[in-house]
C-alpha cells in the first residue's frame, strides 16, 4: 500500500512540476515577445526553471520540436 501511495505522490509532483514549468515558460515567452526581457534573460531564466522543475515531458517535447 505504501508503494502505491509513493508512486501516486511522485506522479502528482511530476505533473505539478510540468504544469508549473509550462506556465512559467509561457509567461516568460510573452515577456520576451513584448521586449520586456532580453534573449539572454529569457535563456538564463529558462535554464534555471529547467533545473528547478526538471520537466521530463517538456524537455522531450522541445527535443522533438528542434528536429
KOLGU-4560 file (N, C-alpha, C; in nm, 3 decimals, padded with zeros to 5 digits):
<recs>
<n_xx: 00.083 n_yy: -00.120 n_zz: 00.000 ca_xx: 00.000 ca_yy: 00.000 ca_zz: 00.000 c_xx: 00.087 c_yy: 00.126 c_zz: 00.000 mol: A seq: 1 type: UNK>
<n_xx: 00.193 n_yy: 00.127 n_zz: 00.080 ca_xx: 00.281 ca_yy: 00.243 ca_zz: 00.085 c_xx: 00.348 c_yy: 00.268 c_zz: -00.050 mol: A seq: 2 type: UNK>
<n_xx: 00.384 n_yy: 00.161 n_zz: -00.120 ca_xx: 00.448 ca_yy: 00.176 ca_zz: -00.251 c_xx: 00.354 c_yy: 00.245 c_zz: -00.349 mol: A seq: 3 type: UNK>
<n_xx: 00.227 n_yy: 00.211 n_zz: -00.345 ca_xx: 00.128 ca_yy: 00.274 ca_zz: -00.434 c_xx: 00.114 c_yy: 00.421 c_zz: -00.399 mol: A seq: 4 type: UNK>
<n_xx: 00.107 n_yy: 00.453 n_zz: -00.272 ca_xx: 00.096 ca_yy: 00.593 ca_zz: -00.231 c_xx: 00.219 c_yy: 00.673 c_zz: -00.271 mol: A seq: 5 type: UNK>
<n_xx: 00.336 n_yy: 00.613 n_zz: -00.260 ca_xx: 00.460 ca_yy: 00.681 ca_zz: -00.300 c_xx: 00.462 c_yy: 00.708 c_zz: -00.450 mol: A seq: 6 type: UNK>
<n_xx: 00.416 n_yy: 00.611 n_zz: -00.529 ca_xx: 00.411 ca_yy: 00.628 ca_zz: -00.674 c_xx: 00.311 c_yy: 00.737 c_zz: -00.710 mol: A seq: 7 type: UNK>
<n_xx: 00.193 n_yy: 00.734 n_zz: -00.646 ca_xx: 00.092 ca_yy: 00.837 ca_zz: -00.672 c_xx: 00.144 c_yy: 00.976 c_zz: -00.637 mol: A seq: 8 type: UNK>
<n_xx: 00.214 n_yy: 00.986 n_zz: -00.526 ca_xx: 00.270 ca_yy: 01.115 ca_zz: -00.485 c_xx: 00.375 c_yy: 01.162 c_zz: -00.585 mol: A seq: 9 type: UNK>
<n_xx: 00.457 n_yy: 01.071 n_zz: -00.632 ca_xx: 00.561 ca_yy: 01.106 ca_zz: -00.729 c_xx: 00.497 c_yy: 01.152 c_zz: -00.860 mol: A seq: 10 type: UNK>
<n_xx: 00.394 n_yy: 01.083 n_zz: -00.906 ca_xx: 00.324 ca_yy: 01.122 ca_zz: -01.028 c_xx: 00.261 c_yy: 01.260 c_zz: -01.011 mol: A seq: 11 type: UNK>
<n_xx: 00.200 n_yy: 01.283 n_zz: -00.897 ca_xx: 00.137 ca_yy: 01.413 ca_zz: -00.870 c_xx: 00.241 c_yy: 01.525 c_zz: -00.869 mol: A seq: 12 type: UNK>
<n_xx: 00.355 n_yy: 01.502 n_zz: -00.808 ca_xx: 00.460 ca_yy: 01.605 ca_zz: -00.803 c_xx: 00.517 c_yy: 01.630 c_zz: -00.942 mol: A seq: 13 type: UNK>
<n_xx: 00.538 n_yy: 01.524 n_zz: -01.020 ca_xx: 00.589 ca_yy: 01.541 ca_zz: -01.157 c_xx: 00.491 c_yy: 01.621 c_zz: -01.241 mol: A seq: 14 type: UNK>
<n_xx: 00.363 n_yy: 01.591 n_zz: -01.226 ca_xx: 00.260 ca_yy: 01.663 ca_zz: -01.300 c_xx: 00.258 c_yy: 01.810 c_zz: -01.259 mol: A seq: 15 type: UNK>
<n_xx: 00.265 n_yy: 01.836 n_zz: -01.130 ca_xx: 00.267 ca_yy: 01.974 ca_zz: -01.081 c_xx: 00.389 c_yy: 02.048 c_zz: -01.136 mol: A seq: 16 type: UNK>
<n_xx: 00.505 n_yy: 01.984 n_zz: -01.136 ca_xx: 00.626 ca_yy: 02.046 ca_zz: -01.189 c_xx: 00.613 c_yy: 02.076 c_zz: -01.338 mol: A seq: 17 type: UNK>
<n_xx: 00.556 n_yy: 01.983 n_zz: -01.413 ca_xx: 00.536 ca_yy: 02.005 ca_zz: -01.557 c_xx: 00.446 c_yy: 02.127 c_zz: -01.582 mol: A seq: 18 type: UNK>
<n_xx: 00.335 n_yy: 02.130 n_zz: -01.511 ca_xx: 00.240 ca_yy: 02.240 ca_zz: -01.530 c_xx: 00.302 c_yy: 02.373 c_zz: -01.488 mol: A seq: 19 type: UNK>
<n_xx: 00.369 n_yy: 02.375 n_zz: -01.375 ca_xx: 00.433 ca_yy: 02.497 ca_zz: -01.328 c_xx: 00.537 c_yy: 02.545 c_zz: -01.427 mol: A seq: 20 type: UNK>
<n_xx: 00.617 n_yy: 02.452 n_zz: -01.479 ca_xx: 00.719 ca_yy: 02.488 ca_zz: -01.577 c_xx: 00.654 c_yy: 02.546 c_zz: -01.703 mol: A seq: 21 type: UNK>
<n_xx: 00.551 n_yy: 02.480 n_zz: -01.755 ca_xx: 00.486 ca_yy: 02.526 ca_zz: -01.877 c_xx: 00.425 c_yy: 02.665 c_zz: -01.860 mol: A seq: 22 type: UNK>
<n_xx: 00.360 n_yy: 02.689 n_zz: -01.747 ca_xx: 00.301 ca_yy: 02.821 ca_zz: -01.721 c_xx: 00.410 c_yy: 02.927 c_zz: -01.711 mol: A seq: 23 type: UNK>
<n_xx: 00.517 n_yy: 02.894 n_zz: -01.640 ca_xx: 00.628 ca_yy: 02.988 ca_zz: -01.625 c_xx: 00.691 c_yy: 03.023 c_zz: -01.759 mol: A seq: 24 type: UNK>
<n_xx: 00.713 n_yy: 02.923 n_zz: -01.843 ca_xx: 00.773 ca_yy: 02.946 ca_zz: -01.975 c_xx: 00.678 c_yy: 03.026 c_zz: -02.064 mol: A seq: 25 type: UNK>
<n_xx: 00.550 n_yy: 03.002 n_zz: -02.054 ca_xx: 00.451 ca_yy: 03.079 ca_zz: -02.132 c_xx: 00.457 c_yy: 03.227 c_zz: -02.093 mol: A seq: 26 type: UNK>
<n_xx: 00.461 n_yy: 03.255 n_zz: -01.965 ca_xx: 00.472 ca_yy: 03.393 ca_zz: -01.917 c_xx: 00.603 c_yy: 03.454 c_zz: -01.964 mol: A seq: 27 type: UNK>
<n_xx: 00.709 n_yy: 03.379 n_zz: -01.949 ca_xx: 00.841 ca_yy: 03.425 ca_zz: -01.991 c_xx: 00.844 c_yy: 03.455 c_zz: -02.141 mol: A seq: 28 type: UNK>
<n_xx: 00.784 n_yy: 03.370 n_zz: -02.220 ca_xx: 00.778 ca_yy: 03.391 ca_zz: -02.365 c_xx: 00.702 c_yy: 03.518 c_zz: -02.400 mol: A seq: 29 type: UNK>
<n_xx: 00.594 n_yy: 03.542 n_zz: -02.329 ca_xx: 00.517 ca_yy: 03.665 ca_zz: -02.352 c_xx: 00.599 c_yy: 03.789 c_zz: -02.318 mol: A seq: 30 type: UNK>
<n_xx: 00.674 n_yy: 03.783 n_zz: -02.210 ca_xx: 00.760 ca_yy: 03.896 ca_zz: -02.173 c_xx: 00.867 c_yy: 03.919 c_zz: -02.281 mol: A seq: 31 type: UNK>
<n_xx: 00.922 n_yy: 03.811 n_zz: -02.331 ca_xx: 01.024 ca_yy: 03.822 ca_zz: -02.436 c_xx: 00.964 c_yy: 03.879 c_zz: -02.564 mol: A seq: 32 type: UNK>
<n_xx: 00.848 n_yy: 03.828 n_zz: -02.603 ca_xx: 00.782 ca_yy: 03.876 ca_zz: -02.725 c_xx: 00.747 c_yy: 04.024 c_zz: -02.717 mol: A seq: 33 type: UNK>
<n_xx: 00.717 n_yy: 04.073 n_zz: -02.596 ca_xx: 00.686 ca_yy: 04.215 ca_zz: -02.576 c_xx: 00.811 c_yy: 04.299 c_zz: -02.553 mol: A seq: 34 type: UNK>
<n_xx: 00.929 n_yy: 04.236 n_zz: -02.569 ca_xx: 01.059 ca_yy: 04.303 ca_zz: -02.549 c_xx: 01.077 c_yy: 04.358 c_zz: -02.408 mol: A seq: 35 type: UNK>
<n_xx: 01.019 n_yy: 04.290 n_zz: -02.312 ca_xx: 01.035 ca_yy: 04.331 ca_zz: -02.172 c_xx: 01.154 c_yy: 04.263 c_zz: -02.106 mol: A seq: 36 type: UNK>
<n_xx: 01.203 n_yy: 04.156 n_zz: -02.170 ca_xx: 01.326 ca_yy: 04.090 ca_zz: -02.126 c_xx: 01.409 c_yy: 04.059 c_zz: -02.251 mol: A seq: 37 type: UNK>
<n_xx: 01.538 n_yy: 04.045 n_zz: -02.232 ca_xx: 01.628 ca_yy: 04.015 ca_zz: -02.344 c_xx: 01.633 c_yy: 03.864 c_zz: -02.368 mol: A seq: 38 type: UNK>
<n_xx: 01.692 n_yy: 03.826 n_zz: -02.479 ca_xx: 01.711 ca_yy: 03.684 ca_zz: -02.512 c_xx: 01.799 c_yy: 03.617 c_zz: -02.406 mol: A seq: 39 type: UNK>
<n_xx: 01.903 n_yy: 03.687 n_zz: -02.363 ca_xx: 01.990 ca_yy: 03.632 ca_zz: -02.258 c_xx: 01.914 c_yy: 03.609 c_zz: -02.128 mol: A seq: 40 type: UNK>
<n_xx: 01.829 n_yy: 03.704 n_zz: -02.091 ca_xx: 01.749 ca_yy: 03.689 ca_zz: -01.970 c_xx: 01.651 c_yy: 03.571 c_zz: -01.985 mol: A seq: 41 type: UNK>
<n_xx: 01.590 n_yy: 03.562 n_zz: -02.101 ca_xx: 01.498 ca_yy: 03.451 ca_zz: -02.129 c_xx: 01.570 c_yy: 03.318 c_zz: -02.114 mol: A seq: 42 type: UNK>
<n_xx: 01.685 n_yy: 03.305 n_zz: -02.182 ca_xx: 01.761 ca_yy: 03.180 ca_zz: -02.178 c_xx: 01.808 c_yy: 03.145 c_zz: -02.037 mol: A seq: 43 type: UNK>
<n_xx: 01.854 n_yy: 03.244 n_zz: -01.965 ca_xx: 01.902 ca_yy: 03.222 ca_zz: -01.829 c_xx: 01.788 c_yy: 03.176 c_zz: -01.737 mol: A seq: 44 type: UNK>
<n_xx: 01.676 n_yy: 03.245 n_zz: -01.745 ca_xx: 01.563 ca_yy: 03.211 ca_zz: -01.660 c_xx: 01.509 c_yy: 03.072 c_zz: -01.696 mol: A seq: 45 type: UNK>
<n_xx: 01.502 n_yy: 03.043 n_zz: -01.826 ca_xx: 01.454 ca_yy: 02.912 ca_zz: -01.870 c_xx: 01.546 c_yy: 02.801 c_zz: -01.817 mol: A seq: 46 type: UNK>
<n_xx: 01.675 n_yy: 02.825 n_zz: -01.826 ca_xx: 01.772 ca_yy: 02.728 ca_zz: -01.773 c_xx: 01.749 c_yy: 02.704 c_zz: -01.623 mol: A seq: 47 type: UNK>
<n_xx: 01.728 n_yy: 02.811 n_zz: -01.549 ca_xx: 01.702 ca_yy: 02.799 ca_zz: -01.405 c_xx: 01.574 c_yy: 02.720 c_zz: -01.378 mol: A seq: 48 type: UNK>
<n_xx: 01.471 n_yy: 02.743 n_zz: -01.459 ca_xx: 01.344 ca_yy: 02.672 ca_zz: -01.440 c_xx: 01.358 c_yy: 02.524 c_zz: -01.476 mol: A seq: 49 type: UNK>
<n_xx: 01.440 n_yy: 02.494 n_zz: -01.577 ca_xx: 01.466 ca_yy: 02.353 ca_zz: -01.610 c_xx: 01.533 c_yy: 02.281 c_zz: -01.494 mol: A seq: 50 type: UNK>
<n_xx: 01.627 n_yy: 02.348 n_zz: -01.431 ca_xx: 01.695 ca_yy: 02.288 ca_zz: -01.316 c_xx: 01.601 c_yy: 02.272 c_zz: -01.197 mol: A seq: 51 type: UNK>
<n_xx: 01.519 n_yy: 02.373 n_zz: -01.175 ca_xx: 01.431 ca_yy: 02.372 ca_zz: -01.058 c_xx: 01.319 c_yy: 02.269 c_zz: -01.070 mol: A seq: 52 type: UNK>
<n_xx: 01.253 n_yy: 02.265 n_zz: -01.186 ca_xx: 01.135 ca_yy: 02.180 ca_zz: -01.201 c_xx: 01.162 c_yy: 02.046 c_zz: -01.269 mol: A seq: 53 type: UNK>
<n_xx: 01.274 n_yy: 02.032 n_zz: -01.338 ca_xx: 01.312 ca_yy: 01.906 ca_zz: -01.403 c_xx: 01.195 c_yy: 01.845 c_zz: -01.481 mol: A seq: 54 type: UNK>
<n_xx: 01.141 n_yy: 01.921 n_zz: -01.577 ca_xx: 01.022 ca_yy: 01.875 ca_zz: -01.650 c_xx: 01.056 c_yy: 01.775 c_zz: -01.761 mol: A seq: 55 type: UNK>
<n_xx: 01.041 n_yy: 01.649 n_zz: -01.734 ca_xx: 01.080 ca_yy: 01.544 ca_zz: -01.830 c_xx: 01.002 c_yy: 01.552 c_zz: -01.961 mol: A seq: 56 type: UNK>
<n_xx: 00.871 n_yy: 01.565 n_zz: -01.954 ca_xx: 00.789 ca_yy: 01.568 ca_zz: -02.075 c_xx: 00.819 c_yy: 01.693 c_zz: -02.158 mol: A seq: 57 type: UNK>
<n_xx: 00.830 n_yy: 01.806 n_zz: -02.093 ca_xx: 00.857 ca_yy: 01.931 ca_zz: -02.165 c_xx: 00.991 c_yy: 01.927 c_zz: -02.235 mol: A seq: 58 type: UNK>
<n_xx: 01.091 n_yy: 01.869 n_zz: -02.170 ca_xx: 01.223 ca_yy: 01.856 ca_zz: -02.232 c_xx: 01.217 c_yy: 01.766 c_zz: -02.355 mol: A seq: 59 type: UNK>
<n_xx: 01.143 n_yy: 01.657 n_zz: -02.345 ca_xx: 01.128 ca_yy: 01.567 ca_zz: -02.460 c_xx: 01.055 c_yy: 01.635 c_zz: -02.575 mol: A seq: 60 type: UNK>
<n_xx: 00.953 n_yy: 01.713 n_zz: -02.543 ca_xx: 00.880 ca_yy: 01.785 ca_zz: -02.646 c_xx: 00.969 c_yy: 01.885 c_zz: -02.718 mol: A seq: 61 type: UNK>
<n_xx: 01.050 n_yy: 01.956 n_zz: -02.643 ca_xx: 01.141 ca_yy: 02.053 ca_zz: -02.703 c_xx: 01.244 c_yy: 01.985 c_zz: -02.792 mol: A seq: 62 type: UNK>
<n_xx: 01.295 n_yy: 01.871 n_zz: -02.751 ca_xx: 01.391 ca_yy: 01.797 ca_zz: -02.833 c_xx: 01.328 c_yy: 01.753 c_zz: -02.964 mol: A seq: 63 type: UNK>
<n_xx: 01.205 n_yy: 01.706 n_zz: -02.960 ca_xx: 01.140 ca_yy: 01.661 ca_zz: -03.082 c_xx: 01.105 c_yy: 01.778 c_zz: -03.173 mol: A seq: 64 type: UNK>
<n_xx: 01.079 n_yy: 01.895 n_zz: -03.118 ca_xx: 01.048 ca_yy: 02.013 ca_zz: -03.198 c_xx: 01.172 c_yy: 02.073 c_zz: -03.261 mol: A seq: 65 type: UNK>
<n_xx: 01.286 n_yy: 02.050 n_zz: -03.201 ca_xx: 01.412 ca_yy: 02.104 ca_zz: -03.253 c_xx: 01.457 c_yy: 02.036 c_zz: -03.381 mol: A seq: 66 type: UNK>
<n_xx: 01.405 n_yy: 01.918 n_zz: -03.409 ca_xx: 01.449 ca_yy: 01.842 ca_zz: -03.527 c_xx: 01.386 c_yy: 01.895 c_zz: -03.653 mol: A seq: 67 type: UNK>
</recs>
